[in-house]
Amino acid sequence: METGERIYNLKRMYNVRCGITRKDDSVLTRMLREKRGEGGSAENLPPFESMLDEYYRYRGWDESGLPSKTKLERLGLSHMIPQGQ
């Protein structure tokens, strides 16, 4: 499990270095804006921003999607900590 977490965070830091930000963490626009037709969930659109906040907290990332210094150090990824953090 820890190896998978390390890989996932390493991938995230690579993407951050390539300019990927929170605005790039999205789903198809139609999933967030178009009603689903009939049934119990037809009128309920997902609260994507709050879901993304919760996901980041679960991962141990800040509100912009950057893994915390503590998280990177725990996973042996200290070399990936951005300068000035």
N, CA, C and O of each residue as an XYZ file, in Angstrom:
340
protein
N       0.839     -1.186      0.000
C       0.000      0.000      0.000
C       0.884      1.250      0.000
O       0.612      2.219     -0.709
N       1.945      1.209      0.807
C       2.818      2.383      0.880
C       3.531      2.621     -0.447
O       3.727      3.768     -0.848
N       3.915      1.563     -1.118
C       4.570      1.715     -2.415
C       3.616      2.354     -3.414
O       4.018      3.222     -4.189
N       2.364      1.933     -3.400
C       1.367      2.536     -4.285
C       1.161      4.006     -3.964
O       1.034      4.827     -4.872
N       1.127      4.344     -2.682
C       0.963      5.739     -2.274
C       2.163      6.572     -2.706
O       2.027      7.717     -3.137
N       3.338      5.968     -2.580
C       4.559      6.660     -3.002
C       4.523      6.937     -4.509
O       4.823      8.047     -4.949
N       4.160      5.939     -5.280
C       4.071      6.100     -6.736
C       3.058      7.178     -7.097
O       3.319      8.019     -7.958
N       1.900      7.154     -6.437
C       0.839      8.107     -6.738
C       1.286      9.537     -6.454
O       1.010     10.445     -7.237
N       1.981      9.736     -5.327
C       2.462     11.062     -4.968
C       3.619     11.500     -5.856
O       3.738     12.682     -6.179
N       4.464     10.567     -6.250
C       5.549     10.881     -7.170
C       4.976     11.333     -8.511
O       5.454     12.302     -9.101
N       3.964     10.639     -8.984
C       3.292     11.018    -10.227
C       2.681     12.415    -10.102
O       2.772     13.228    -11.022
N       2.057     12.683     -8.947
C       1.453     14.000     -8.736
C       2.517     15.090     -8.784
O       2.305     16.131     -9.405
N       3.660     14.864     -8.135
C       4.716     15.873     -8.130
C       5.301     16.067     -9.525
O       5.665     17.186     -9.888
N       5.397     15.010    -10.300
C       5.841     15.146    -11.681
C       4.863     16.043    -12.444
O       5.275     16.952    -13.165
N       3.570     15.780    -12.277
C       2.561     16.591    -12.953
C       2.608     18.047    -12.498
O       2.453     18.958    -13.311
N       2.821     18.269    -11.199
C       2.932     19.639    -10.674
C       4.092     20.352    -11.347
O       3.969     21.508    -11.751
N       5.212     19.666    -11.465
C       6.390     20.265    -12.121
C       6.134     20.549    -13.595
O       6.783     21.413    -14.184
N       5.196     19.830    -14.191
C       4.835     20.060    -15.599
C       3.749     21.130    -15.748
O       3.319     21.427    -16.863
N       3.307     21.707    -14.631
C       2.330     22.781    -14.682
C       0.891     22.372    -14.428
O      -0.011     23.198    -14.561
N       0.655     21.127    -14.067
C      -0.701     20.664    -13.771
C      -1.136     21.261    -12.439
O      -0.387     21.214    -11.463
N      -2.340     21.821    -12.394
C      -2.860     22.436    -11.176
C      -4.268     21.919    -10.895
O      -4.785     21.055    -11.603
N      -4.868     22.464     -9.854
C      -6.221     22.076     -9.463
C      -7.205     22.234    -10.621
O      -8.110     21.415    -10.782
N      -7.033     23.264    -11.412
C      -7.969     23.500    -12.527
C      -7.966     22.351    -13.538
O      -8.923     22.176    -14.292
N      -6.894     21.580    -13.545
C      -6.802     20.444    -14.466
C      -7.420     19.171    -13.892
O      -7.630     18.200    -14.619
N      -7.712     19.174    -12.588
C      -8.353     18.026    -11.939
C      -9.857     18.173    -12.085
O     -10.515     18.787    -11.244
N     -10.385     17.621    -13.129
C     -11.810     17.788    -13.403
C     -12.382     16.526    -14.035
O     -11.677     15.546    -14.273
N     -13.655     16.585    -14.291
C     -14.354     15.526    -15.009
C     -15.059     16.178    -16.190
O     -15.014     17.398    -16.344
N     -15.701     15.382    -17.015
C     -16.410     15.925    -18.163
C     -17.433     16.970    -17.737
O     -18.164     16.765    -16.768
N     -17.489     18.071    -18.443
C     -18.407     19.161    -18.133
C     -19.842     18.671    -18.042
O     -20.592     19.106    -17.168
N     -20.226     17.781    -18.926
C     -21.614     17.307    -18.924
C     -21.975     16.583    -17.637
O     -23.142     16.569    -17.247
N     -20.996     15.982    -16.969
C     -21.268     15.288    -15.708
C     -21.575     16.270    -14.586
O     -22.226     15.919    -13.603
N     -21.102     17.501    -14.740
C     -21.282     18.503    -13.698
C     -22.439     19.452    -13.960
O     -22.884     20.149    -13.049
N     -22.940     19.491    -15.207
C     -23.942     20.496    -15.538
C     -25.250     19.950    -16.114
O     -26.291     20.596    -15.996
N     -25.209     18.788    -16.724
C     -26.410     18.265    -17.377
C     -27.193     17.359    -16.437
O     -26.621     16.489    -15.779
N     -28.463     17.563    -16.382
C     -29.348     16.731    -15.561
C     -29.327     15.304    -16.117
O     -29.006     15.093    -17.286
N     -29.661     14.350    -15.291
C     -29.516     12.945    -15.649
C     -30.790     12.269    -16.142
O     -30.854     11.040    -16.179
N     -31.778     13.021    -16.510
C     -32.997     12.407    -17.031
C     -34.009     12.134    -15.954
O     -34.496     13.064    -15.311
N     -34.337     10.877    -15.742
C     -35.363     10.502    -14.771
C     -34.759      9.771    -13.585
O     -33.603      9.348    -13.615
N     -35.567      9.631    -12.536
C     -35.136      8.871    -11.367
C     -34.736      9.760    -10.205
O     -34.806     10.986    -10.288
N     -34.322      9.133     -9.134
C     -34.013      9.842     -7.905
C     -32.842     10.798     -7.977
O     -32.820     11.790     -7.248
N     -31.874     10.536     -8.827
C     -30.710     11.411     -8.893
C     -30.747     12.373    -10.073
O     -29.766     13.067    -10.338
N     -31.864     12.418    -10.777
C     -31.962     13.232    -11.989
C     -31.639     14.703    -11.745
O     -30.994     15.341    -12.578
N     -32.074     15.239    -10.630
C     -31.878     16.661    -10.355
C     -30.623     16.943     -9.524
O     -30.266     18.104     -9.327
N     -29.963     15.916     -9.047
C     -28.815     16.106     -8.161
C     -27.508     16.073     -8.935
O     -27.072     15.019     -9.397
N     -26.894     17.233     -9.071
C     -25.585     17.310     -9.696
C     -24.526     17.233     -8.598
O     -24.737     17.754     -7.503
N     -23.401     16.598     -8.875
C     -22.385     16.413     -7.829
C     -21.740     17.737     -7.416
O     -21.490     18.593     -8.265
N     -21.470     17.913     -6.122
C     -20.765     19.110     -5.645
C     -19.257     18.917     -5.853
O     -18.520     18.648     -4.904
N     -18.819     19.057     -7.086
C     -17.467     18.664     -7.463
C     -16.380     19.357     -6.646
O     -15.448     18.695     -6.191
N     -16.472     20.658     -6.451
C     -15.410     21.376     -5.731
C     -15.250     20.861     -4.305
O     -14.124     20.673     -3.845
N     -16.345     20.632     -3.602
C     -16.229     20.127     -2.231
C     -15.737     18.678     -2.235
O     -15.031     18.261     -1.317
N     -16.105     17.914     -3.258
C     -15.609     16.545     -3.367
C     -14.095     16.536     -3.619
O     -13.375     15.698     -3.076
N     -13.621     17.476     -4.447
C     -12.198     17.581     -4.738
C     -11.435     17.998     -3.480
O     -10.347     17.484     -3.218
N     -12.001     18.931     -2.698
C     -11.385     19.333     -1.425
C     -11.238     18.129     -0.504
O     -10.188     17.933      0.108
N     -12.286     17.329     -0.407
C     -12.269     16.146      0.457
C     -11.223     15.137     -0.023
O     -10.505     14.549      0.785
N     -11.142     14.944     -1.325
C     -10.159     14.020     -1.900
C      -8.741     14.481     -1.576
O      -7.899     13.674     -1.182
N      -8.474     15.778     -1.741
C      -7.145     16.316     -1.435
C      -6.798     16.106      0.042
O      -5.675     15.719      0.365
N      -7.751     16.357      0.933
C      -7.508     16.144      2.364
C      -7.182     14.671      2.632
O      -6.259     14.359      3.385
N      -7.944     13.781      2.015
C      -7.721     12.345      2.184
C      -6.305     11.949      1.742
O      -5.657     11.129      2.392
N      -5.837     12.525      0.654
C      -4.507     12.235      0.121
C      -3.386     12.881      0.937
O      -2.228     12.480      0.827
N      -3.733     13.891      1.762
C      -2.702     14.612      2.505
C      -2.092     15.721      1.677
O      -0.917     16.052      1.834
N      -2.889     16.293      0.799
C      -2.457     17.383     -0.078
C      -3.094     18.682      0.385
O      -4.078     18.668      1.125
N      -2.531     19.810     -0.053
C      -3.133     21.092      0.304
C      -4.297     21.396     -0.635
O      -4.621     20.598     -1.515
N      -4.925     22.561     -0.441
C      -6.129     22.892     -1.212
C      -5.868     23.082     -2.708
O      -6.805     23.092     -3.506
N      -4.596     23.232     -3.088
C      -4.280     23.352     -4.515
C      -3.893     22.009     -5.133
O      -3.643     21.928     -6.335
N      -3.842     20.953     -4.311
C      -3.514     19.623     -4.818
C      -2.043     19.278     -4.723
O      -1.584     18.328     -5.358
N      -1.296     20.044     -3.932
C       0.134     19.791     -3.759
C       0.356     18.932     -2.516
O      -0.089     19.296     -1.427
N       1.040     17.794     -2.665
C       1.321     16.961     -1.493
C       2.095     17.752     -0.443
O       2.984     18.534     -0.778
N       1.756     17.547      0.823
C       2.419     18.284      1.901
C       3.873     17.840      2.043
O       4.250     16.742      1.637
N       4.670     18.720      2.628
C       6.076     18.417      2.883
C       6.188     17.172      3.761
O       7.025     16.303      3.514
N       5.343     17.092      4.781
C       5.334     15.945      5.692
C       5.044     14.654      4.945
O       5.699     13.637      5.172
N       4.058     14.698      4.049
C       3.679     13.521      3.255
C       4.862     13.060      2.405
O       5.186     11.872      2.383
N       5.504     13.993      1.710
C       6.623     13.638      0.838
C       7.798     13.084      1.644
O       8.445     12.124      1.224
N       8.070     13.685      2.792
C       9.163     13.185      3.630
C       8.869     11.772      4.133
O       9.754     10.916      4.123
N       7.638     11.521      4.571
C       7.248     10.202      5.081
C       7.400      9.125      4.011
O       7.726      7.977      4.313
N       7.159      9.508      2.760
C       7.233      8.546      1.659
C       8.634      8.451      1.048
O       8.833      7.733      0.068
N       9.600      9.167      1.619
C      10.964      9.135      1.079
C      11.102      9.921     -0.206
O      11.946      9.608     -1.045
N      10.278     10.938     -0.364
C      10.302     11.758     -1.580
C      10.734     13.198     -1.281
O      10.264     14.138     -1.922
N      11.624     13.361     -0.312
C      12.079     14.705      0.086
C      12.661     15.482     -1.089
O      12.539     16.705     -1.156
N      13.287     14.774     -2.002
C      13.892     15.432     -3.160
C      12.853     16.069     -4.089
O      13.203     16.850     -4.974
N      11.597     15.736     -3.888
C      10.530     16.297     -4.732
C       9.898     17.548     -4.114
O       9.040     18.171     -4.740
N      10.305     17.925     -2.901
C       9.733     19.104     -2.245
C      10.185     20.347     -3.014
O      11.381     20.561     -3.214
N       9.209     21.169     -3.446
C       9.564     22.388     -4.190
C      10.389     23.345     -3.334
O      10.205     23.427     -2.119
N      11.293     24.060     -3.981
C      12.099     25.060     -3.277
C      11.184     26.078     -2.606
O      10.220     26.544     -3.213
N      11.480     26.420     -1.368
C      10.696     27.418     -0.659
C       9.517     26.846      0.114
O       8.777     27.602      0.743
N       9.327     25.564      0.086
C       8.196     24.973      0.833
C       8.681     24.441      2.160
O       7.890     23.906      2.937
